[in-house]
Amino acid sequence: MSRFVRSSKFRHVNGTAFKRDDSYEGFQVTRSAHDGDFCAVNTKYIAIIPEVAGGGAFFVHPLDKPGRFDTAKYPRVSGHKAAVNDIKWNPFEDDLIASASEDCVVKLWQIPDEGVTETMTESVADLQAHQRKVTHLNWHPTAEFLLASGAADGMAMLWNVAQEEVITEFEHPDNILSMSWSLHGDYLATTCKDKRIRVWDPRKGGDAVSFPGHEGSKASHVVYLNDDNRLFTAGSSRMSERQYAMWDSRKATKPFTIEMIDTSSGVLHPYYDPDTNLMFLAGKGDANIRYYEIVNESPYCFYISTYSSKAAQRGIGILPKRAVNTSKCEVFRMYKLLPTPSCEIVSFTVPRKSDLFQDDLYPPCYSGEPSISIEDFMGGKKAKCMTKKFAGSKGGGGSKKTSSLKKEDHAPKSKIKSKIRDDADEEEEADARGKYSVAKAAPPKEEPVVMTSSADKAEMERLKEAVAKLEMENEQLKEENDTLTKEMAVRDKKIRRLERQLDELDRV
């Protein structure tokens, strides 16, 4: 029987909601019909687009201060002239957030060290080039100060936000529905209202690799998987059945796998974890979240389970992987905005009996550090995402405080341009002294000191593999035992029923 059980450490991932005391309450999520997340989370703050008179504002609240707050008196980040459609935290600066609005402007905001204590109206940069409402934002994963924006004018624009200028434009025939960078930022994938998927080279601009996507009228969303070729999309069929599909951009005449899900009306949003290859599908207006495991062999996408709750989601924010709680074997965390004035936190964990740090669940994750400058990236240089290992001690370095993975603190500048200018001044002074610039010096790599021989390492790896194999066999035996127990219970019932029938016959 065990040979029919698929081997995977994520087969029993379980979604659990935090207690009400650990959630955020007191705000009304925007009722905008825009197909957005309305929420953005990093290691310090949660940002939420609320329903406010006149629009044009959003809240920024410390992540470590759950509870109820009075939105009527709560300070806002307010500077847009119309409703805010999207907000995205800079992946390298925990205090820098971008906002896109129906006033056709993208604004950048520098959050003070102490948080938002009074309403902010002055942005550090205004990006103006779109002719219609801006609907989507997406920061580059490796180059600092590089931002992609999409708008209802059919234009996707690549910005150097430090200089407040457009670098490249990508023209679409209709509204842009979603955008996704490849893992290292070499390509940008977009979906459009014309039902086509496009893959752009940000260094070249111009024409894109284009192929037909989902045939249905519902909005489709695209996510790059953990390489530069495979794409995952969520959309609908011509009969309005919700579906997901996977594509290879090198030969994308048709998807190499496609699966129907259901006939619900909500638009599916995919959320992907490249470290564990887990894909979460949350429908707008649904009360459940499905999750799958992506693999390299057919059928490529395995259904795991569904997290269900009583309240439907209006929007979702994702906690950066480096901030999950490793002491509870947490691999993913969602911040789920509800129609009621609250935000439900959903934690996805892998059940393990041991209290020790589980190395197999936590490969090196995205460190939140840039690996290349805009000039080098646009010049053609390749870059890879900066990663860092979780600490292997009890509780893990990726706990809520993320002390082992958080990069060194630095005082944020009041203006983005001033930061660039100050760095340039430091370089000139260092060159005048005939020394290398501190700003250009590469950060030293932290190499762990290993006190074992190669033979010991091999033996440790062998033991780890043996333990993992035993755990897998143990899980399979448990499943077989549960199945046999159920079968025995059914047989016992049948025996008792037959005994009663025999007794009745004897009486007759």
N, C-alpha and C positions, 0 to 999 in steps of 0.2 A: 504493500500500500504506500510506503514512503516514497517510492520512485515517482509517484504522481504529484508530490508536493513540491512546488517551486521553491528553490533555495533563495532566500532573501532576508536580510536583517531588518527590512522595513515592512514585512508582511503584517506586523501587529502594531503599526503606528496608531496612536490613540489621541484624539482631539478632546481637550477638556477646557471648559471655561473657567477663568479666574473667579474668585469670590466677588460679590458685589462691592465689598469694601475696597477692593483693589482696582475698580473700574473708574471711569470718569463720567460724571453726570451733570445735568443742569443746562446743556446746550441743545439747540434744535438744529439738526443738520439741514443744509440748504435743500430746498425743494426744486432746484434747477433740473430741467430735463436733460441737461448735458450728460453724456456718457463718460463720467469721470470717476476717480476714486474719492475725491473730496477729502483726502486724508494723507498725510505724509509723516513718517516716523524715522528718527535717527536715534543715536545712543543717548541723547540729552533731552529732546523735546518731541512732543506730538503736536502737529499743526492740523487744524480742522477748519473747513469752510462752513460757516454757520448760515442760518437763515436770518439775515439782518436787514433792516429797512434801508433801501437804497443800494444794498450790495457793496461790492468793492472792498471787502475786508475779510480777514481770517484771524483765527486765534492761534497763539503759540503758547503751549502749556508745558511745564517741566514734567518729564516722564516719571520721575520718582515722587510725584505729589498727586496721587489719585484722590478721588473724592468728588464732592459736589461744589461747583462754583457758580456764582451769579453772573450770567452773561450780560445782564443789563449794566453792571458796573465793571465787568472784566475788561482790561485794556486790550485793544485790538491793533493789528497791523493793517492800517487803513490808508490807502493812497490812490487806488484805482477809482475811475469815474463810473465804472459799471461792474457787474458781477464778476467775481473771480471764478475761473473754470478749472484751473489746475495749479497745484503747488508741488515743488520738488526741492528737497534738501540737497545741497552740494555734497557729494560723497566724500570730499576731502576736508571740508570746513563745516564743523557741526553747528556753527553760528550763522551760516550763509544759506538763504533760501530764495528761490525764484518763484514768482507768481505770474500766471497768465490770465488775461481778462478779456471780457467782451469789448473793452475800450480800445482793442487792437495793440495794446502795449504789454511788454514783458518787463517786470520790475525785479530788481535784486535788493534784498534786505539783509542788513547786518544786525543780528540779534545781540543785544548787550550781554556781557558776562553774567549779570544778575537776572537775565531773562527780560521779558516784556513787563515792565512795571507801570508804564503809562502808554497811552495810545501813540503809536508810531505813524507818522505821515510822510517822513522824508526817506526815500529810498537811496541806495548808494549807486544805482545805475538804472537808467531807463533805456530799453531796447525798442526802438520804433522803426518798423519797416513794413509790417503786415498791413494789408488794406481792409481786412475783416477780422472778426473776433479770433483771438488766439485760444486754441483748445487743448494743446498738448505740449508738454515739456519733457526733455530727457537729457540728463547730464552725461557727458562722455565718461566711460569707465576708467580711462588711464591718463588722459590729458587734462591738466588743470585749466579751469576757466573756459572750457569749451562746452557750449550748450546748444542742443537742437530744439527748435520750436516748430509746431505745426498749427496751421490756421484754416479757417473756413474759406480763405481765398485760394486754397489748393497749393499753397507754397509751404515747403519745409525749409527752414533756414538754419544755418550753422553759424553760431555767434562766437566771437572772441569777446567775452563779457568784460574783460579788463579794459579793452579799448572801445567797447560799446559799438562794434562794427560787425557787419555781416561778412563772413568768409566765403560761404558757398550757398547757393540756392538750388532747391530741388522742386521742380514744377510738376504738379498733379492736375488732372482734368476736373477733379471734384474735391469734396471735403476729405481731409485726412482723418482716419479713424483711430490709428494707433501707430506707435513708433517703438523700435527696439534696436539697441546697439548689439553687435556681436560681442563675444566675451572680452576681447581685447580692444574693441573699438575700431576695427578695420573696415567694418561695413555697417550700414544703417538700413534696416528693413522697415517698410511702411505698408499699411493697408489703406485702401481708399474706397470711397463710396461707389466707384465704378467696378467694384468686386475683383480688383486685381491686386496682387502682391508685388511689391517692387523692392529690389535690393540695390542700394546706392553705394558707390565708392566715394566717401566724403572728400578725398583728396582731388578727385577729378570732376565731380559734379556731372552735369550733362545728362546723357541717357542712362537709364537704369536697366538691370536685368528684370524683366517684367513677365509675369505669368498669371493665368486665371486662378482665382482663389475659390472661396465658397460661393455657391450660386444663390443663396438665400438673401432676403432683403434686410435681415438683422445685421447690425454692425459686427464686423469681424476684427479680432485682435491677434497680433503676432508677437511671438517671443523667440529670441534666439536661444538655442540650446548651447551646451558647453563646448562648442567648436564653431568654426566660421562658415559652416556649410548647412547644418540642419536647422530647420525652422519648425516651430509648433504654432498652429493657429487654432482659434476657437471661433466658430461662426454658425451658419445654419444652411440647410439644404433648400432646394427649390420648393419643397413642401413644408418649409418652416420648421423642420426638425433640427434641434440643436445638435451640433457635431464638433468633433475635433479632428485635425489632420496633421500629418508630419510631412515635411518636404525636404528635398535636397536641392539647394539653389543651383547646383551645377547641372542638374538634369530635371528641371521642375516642370515638365510637361504635364505631370499629374502627381498627386501625393503618393508616397510609398506606403502610407497607411491612412485610413480614414474610418471613423467609428461614430455611429449615431448614438446619442445619449438619451434624449427625451423630446417632448413637444412643448415644454414650458415656454413662456413668452419672454422671460428675462434674458438680457444679453450676457453671455459668458465672458468672464475676465480670467485669463491665465496668470498664475504667479508661480515662478520657477525658482528652485534652489539648485544651483549648479554643483554644489558640493555633494549633495546626496542624490541628485537626479530625481527629486520629487517634484511633481507638478500638481498644483492646486487649482481647481476650477470653481469659481464662485459666481453665481448668476445674480445680476442686479434684480433685487426684489425677491430672491430665493431665501429660504431659511436654512439651506444646507450648503455644505462645501464638500465637493468630491476631491479625492486625491489619488494620484497615480504614481507609478514608478516608471521612469524612462530607461530603456535598455537598448543595447546595440543590435540585438537580434530580433527576428520576427517573434511575436507581433509588435514589438517595439514599445508598447505602452500597456502596462498591467494595472488594472483597477485594484486599489487596496481597500478603501473603505469610504464612508461618508460621515462627516460631522453634521449633526442636525441640532437645531435649536428651535425655539418657538417664535423668535422674532426674525424678520427678514433683514438682510443687509442693504444699506443705502450706499455704503462705500467701505473700502478696506485699505489699511496701511500695513506695511510689512516691516518688522524690526530687522535691522542688519544682523547678519548671522553671527558676527563677533560679539553680540550682546546677549545671546541666548543663555539660559541657565543650564550649564553642563552638569551640575550636581543632580539634576532631575532628568538627565538624558533628553533634554529638550532640543529638537532639531529645527523647529520652525515656530514663529509666533505671529499671529495676526491681530490687528486692532480693528474690530468690526463695528462700524457706525450703524446704529439702529434708528428706526423711525421714532421710537420713544427718545427722550432727551438723555441718551447715554451712549457709551462706547464699551462694548464687550471685548475682553481680551481672551483669545483662544490660543492655548498652548498645545503643540503637537509633540508628543514624546514617544520614545521607544522603550518599552518595558524591559528593564534589566534588574536582576536581583542584587548584583554587586554594587557597592557604594564607590568603587574605584572609578577613576576617569576612564571612559570608554573610547580608546583611540580610534577604533574602526568607525565610530559615528562622527568623528570630528577631524577630517583631513584639513590641511592648511586652508584657511578661508581668506576672503577679501579683507585686506588690512585697512582700507580707507586712506590710502596714500597714493599720490600721483606718481607715475613712472616715466612720464615724458612731458616736454613742454609743447605748447601749441605750434611753435615754429618748427621744432623737430618733427612733430607728427605730420604737419602739412607738407614738410619737405620730403616725406616718404619713409622716414624711419619707422621700424616696427617696434611695438612695445607690448609687454605682457602685464597683466594685472599684478600688483604687489600683493603678496599673500604673507600670512604669518601663522605660525602654529599656535594652537591652544596650549596653555600650560598643562602639564600632565599630573598636577597635584590633585588631591581630593577637592572636589567642588569645581575644578577646572578654571582655566584662565578666562573662559568665555562666560563667566557668571554675569549677573545683572550689572555689576559695577565695571566689568570689562577692564580691570586694571592692567592685565598683562598684554592686552591688545590695543589699548588706546594709545595713539601717537602722542608725542610730547606736546604739552600745553604751550600755546603761544598767544600773545595778546593780539586780538583781532584789530585790524585797521578800521577807521571810520569810513574810509572810501576804498574801493577796490583799486582804483588807479594809484592811490597813495602807497599801497602795498607794493605794486610793481615799481614805482619810482624809488621807494626806499631801498628795495633790493638792488636796483641799478646803481644807486649811490654807493652802497657797500662794495659792489664789484669794482667800481672805479677807484675807491680808496685802497682796496686790496691790491689792484694792479699797479697803483702808484708806488706801493711799498715793495713791489716785485714778488708778491706772494700770490698764491692761488686764492680766488674769491671764496669766502665762506659760503655765499649763496649757491655756488656751483659745486661745492664739495658733496660728494655722495655720502649718504648716511652710512655709518659702519654697520656691517651685517653682524647680527648676533648669532654666533655659531655655538651650539651646545658643546660642552666638554664631555667627551665620551671616554670612560675609563675601562672599556672592555676590548678584548681582542676580536679579530675577525671571526675566529671560531666561536667565541661567546655570542657574538651578534647572530651568527647563523643558527646557533642552538636556541637563542631567544625567539627568533623568527619562526623556527620549527615548532617551538612550544606554543607560540601564539596561534599558529595555524591549527595545531592539534586541539587547543582549547576552543577555538571558533568552530571547528568541525564537531567537537563533542556537544557544544551548545546547540548546534543545528540539529544533530541527531536527537538530542534531548527534547527539543521542540517537536520534532516529528513523532517521537515516541509518545509525547503527551497528547498530540492530536489523535494518534491511533488509539491510545487508551481511552480518550473521551468518546471516540466513535464506538469502540467495543462496549463501553459502559452503557451508552445509549441503546445499542443493540440488545444487550442483556436485559435492560429494563423493559424493552418492548417484548422480549421473549417471556420474561417473568409474568407480564400482564396476560399474555396469551395462555400460559400454563394455568394461571389462577382462573381465567375465564373458562377453560376446558374442565378444570376440576369442579367448578360450580355447576357446569352443565351435567357432568357425570353424577354429582350428588342429586340433582333434580331428577335424573333418569332412575336412579336407585330408589328414590322415594316413590316414583310412579310404579 
